[in-house]
Amino acid sequence: MKQLELVIVQFEEVKRLIEVGRVPQLRLAFILLDSAVELIMHRQIQDALALEHWDFRALENYRRAEDDGRGNDWIRAEIKELEGQVTSKGKRKKINHSFPDKIDFLVERGSLPNEVGPVLKRLHEYRNETYHRDHHRLEVIRPAVLIYFDTACAVLSTYSPGSVADEDTGPELDRFIEGFTGYYDPFDLPERAANQLREEVGLDLDVVRDALTEHLLGRLEELEENIRYVEGFFPDLLPGDALRIIQVAEGDTEAIFNRDVMRSRTYPHDEGDLVTLRERAAALSGITEKHALFTEFAGIETSFEELEKQATFAVEQIDDQMQMQLDAHREK
């Protein structure tokens, strides 16, 4: 129960931070949620790998025998059979170090619902941005935290505490034990806690959907404004050239100085993509399943973020050039 209590306390603290609702608290809530999810997944994986212990050791022994020249047809047959039953060393190493690989492993084993995988992966990227790079998606941090809390509850509901020995526990866990009537299975406690926590925090899907849709459409509008800004700076452009200029690879001097060469290049995005992105963002209003909603949101967001950065950089370069020209004029 102590292991479960450690996780539950994190969820309770996240709930409190969400109630405060300010950006510093929401940022911390995000980090705590991600930590809780990774801790649960780590424990689930360790339990799964422990079940492979004897087969894994046998496989290693058979391989050593083969390497030492003591192999035979029976040993080779055993190696082939066991390789299909145990998790390889290479995969174990990846799972140990990679959050996405942890998710994939548990989804493959049926320990996590398939639909939560893409949501967890994208939200973990948000966490890395705010934790490692001081980048905070302020416009969507509250809906993102609410979605993460709901998804983390889905992960919690799949958790097996491993041990349910009677131990002294704190009020954060005790409140989910109190009120049981009739037969009480302590292994049901994670799911019971997850359902109650989810209900207490709540997820107003309509509000979240509107916030995500508005956020995407606003960013796409700003992207198109930046493209038009680049277009207005160069007098000799044809339709679509501004979008091409933004995407020219750094160091591609031929394309930078020769419009014909630039137009001959192939780029990730064209004007039709911007139309499609706007349509996909607007279509979020018709998605009623929470995991599908955020998965589509994340897919749209990911598909144009690099272009968004390129457009912003191009505008900044133009502004810097114009400022240099203005400063030079003033000095005269």
N, C-alpha and C positions, 0 to 999 in steps of 0.2 A: 504493500500500500504506500510505502514511503516514496517509491519511484513515481507512482501516479500522483501523489500529493505535490511533488516538485513541479509537475506539469500543470496541475490544476491551479496552483498559486500564480503561475504566469498568466493563465487565462483570466483569473480574477483581477490581476493588476492591469491587464489590457482593458478589461471592461471598465475599470475605474478611469483609465486614461481616456478612453473613448467618451465617457461622460463629461470629462473636462472639455474635450473637443478642440483645444487650441493646437496649432501646428506643432509646437515642441512636444506636446504630449502625444499627438498622433504619430509623430515620427518615432518616438520611443515605443509606442504600441506596435508599430510595424516591425521594429527590430525584435521585440519580445515574441511576437507571433511567429516570426520566421525561425527564431531559436527554438520555440516549443515544437514546431512542426518538424524541424530537423532532428531534435532529440527523440521524438516519438518514432520517426522513421529509422533512426540509428538503432534504437532498441528492437524494433521489429526485424530489422535486417540481421542483427546479432543473433536473435532467437532463431531465425530461419537458417542461418549458416551453422549454428550449433547443431541443428538436426543433421547436417551433412558431415559432422566431425569425423566419424569413423570411416565413412566412405572416402572422404578427402584424404585421410591418413593412409588408407589402403592404396589409393591411387598413387600417392607419392612414393610409397614403398615399391609398388609394381614398376613405376617409372625408373626408380633407382636400380632395380634389378635389371631392367632392360638396358639402361645405360652402362651397367657393369658387365654386360655380356652374359647375364644369367637368364635372359628372357627366353620364352618358348611360346608356342601357339596359344596355350591356355592363358598365360600372362598377358599376351597381346590382346586376346579376346576380352579379358577382364578390364584392361586399360580402356579399350574402346567403349565398353558398356558403362564404366564409371564416368568417363568423360561426358557422357550424355546425362548424367545424374547429378553431378556436383558443379558448383560454381568455380570457374577457373581462377588461378592466381591473378591473372591480368584483370579480370572483371572485378574481383574482390578489391583490388587496389583502386580501380576507378570508382567503385561504389563508395569506398572509404573516403575519397577526396572530393567527390563531385555530387552536389545537390541534385542536379538533373538525373544523374545515373542512379541515385537512390530512388527517385520517383519511378524511373523506368523499371527498375528491379522489382519494386513492390507492385506496380501495375501488372507486370508480366506474371507475378505470382498470384494475382487476384487479391492481394492484401489492400490495395487502394482502388477506388473506382476509376475507371479509365478517363472519365470526363474531368476529373480534378487535376490530372497531370499537366495540361497546358496552362491552367490557371496558376498552379503552384510555381511552375517554371518562370512565368512572366513576373509574378509578384516577388519572387526571389531576386530577379534582376532589379526591380525597384528597390528592394532592400539593400542590395549591393551599392546602388547609386547613392542612396542616402547615408549609408554607413561608411563606405570607403571613399566616395568621391564628393561628398557634401553637395549632392545634387538632389533636390527635393521637388517632386511633381506636385506643387502646392495646389493647383487647380483641381486635382483629382485625389488628393491624399485621403480625404475623409471617405469617399466611396470606395477607394482602394482598400483602406483599413477594414471597412465593414465587409467587403467581399472576402478579404483574407481571413477575418474572424469566422465568417460562416464556413469557409472552406477548411480552415484549421479545425473547426468543430467536426467536420466530416472526417478528417484524419483522426481526431481523438476518438471518434465513435468506433473506429476499427482497431483501436489499441488494446492489446492484452497485457495486463499489468504483470504477468509472470508469476508473482507471488501475492497471495491474499492473506498471509498470516496476520493474526491480530497484532496490531502495533498502535502505539499512541499517535494519533493524527490531530492536525489542527482544524480550526473551524471551517477553513475553505473547503476541505474535503468532507468533513462531518455533515455539512448541511445537505449534501447529496445522498447521504446514508439515512439521515433522519426522515421519518415519514413513511418508510417502507412498511407495508402490511402484508402478512402472509409470508410465502416463501421468498427469501432474498438470496439471489445469486450474486456474490461480490464481483464475479467476472463481467456482470452487466453494468457495473458502475461507470466505466468510461463512456458508454453510450448514453446512459442516463444523464450524466453530467453534461455531455456534449449537447443533448437535446434541450436541457434546461438553460444552459448558457446561450445557446442560439436563440431561444425564445426571449430571454432577458434583454439581449442586445438588440435583436431584431434586424431585419434587412428589408427596407422598403424598396422593392425592386423598381418601382416606377420612378422614384426619386433618383436612385442610382443610375438607371438607364438614361434619364434626362440629362444628368450631370455628365455622363460619359459621352453622350451624343453631342451635347453642346461643346464639350472640350475638343472633340475631334474636328467638328465643323469650324470652330474658331481657329484652330491651328492651320487647317487647310486654307481658310480664307487669308490668314497672314502669309502663308507660303505663296499663294497666288499673287498677293500684293507685292511681295519681294521679287517675284519673277517679273511682274510688270515694271517694277522700279529698275531692274537691270535692263529691261527692254527699252525704257525711256532714256537710258544713259547713252546707248549706242544708236546712232542715226541710220546705220546701214543694215539693220537686221531684217531678216525675213521671218514670217510666222514660224514659231517654234525654235528660233535661234537662241532666244534668251534661256530657254530651258536647256538647250545644248551647252551653252557657255557655262552654265552653273555646274554641269556634270563633267566638263572636260577634266581629264586626269591631270594632277599636278605633274609637271615635267613634260607633258605632251606639247612641246613648243610648236610643232607643226600645226596642230589644231588651234593653238592659242593665237597664232599670227596669220593663219590662212583660213578664211571662212569656208572655202570649198572643202578643204581637208576636214574641218570641224563637222561639216554637214555629212561627210562620208563615213564618219564614225558611228558606231552603234552604242547607244546609251541605255541604262536600266529603265529610264522613264521617258514617256512622251506625253503629249497633251491629253491623249485619250485616257491615260492612267489617272490623271487628276480628276477627270469626270467620273471615272469608275470609283475612285476613292470617296468622292462626295456622295455618290449614290449608296455605297456600302455604309458610310457613316449614317446617312439618313435612315437606312433600312434597319438600324439597330432598334428603332422604335417598335418593330414588329417581332422582336425576339423576346420570348416570355420565360425561357429557361435560364437560370442565373449563370451556370457554368458556360453555356453556349454563348450567352451575352458577353461575358468578359473575354472568352476565347476569341470571339470575332473582333471585339474592341482591340485586344492586344495584337491580333493579326494585322488590322488596319494600321494601327499606330507604328508597329515595327516596320511595315512596308514603306513608309515615307519618311521615317526619322532621319535617315542618312541624307536624303534630298533636302529635307528641312534645314539640316546643318549646313549643307553646301550653299543653299540660297542665302542663309543668314550671313555666312562668310563672304559671299560675293557682294552683298549689300554693304558690309563693313569695309571691304576693300574699296568700293566706289566712294563711300563717305570719307575714308582716309585720303584718297586721291584728291577729292574735291577740296578737303580741308587744306591739304598741302598746296594746292593751286591758289587757294584764297590767301594763305599765309604769304606765299611768294608774291602775290599781287600787292598785298599790303606793304611788304618791305620795299617795293618800288616807290 
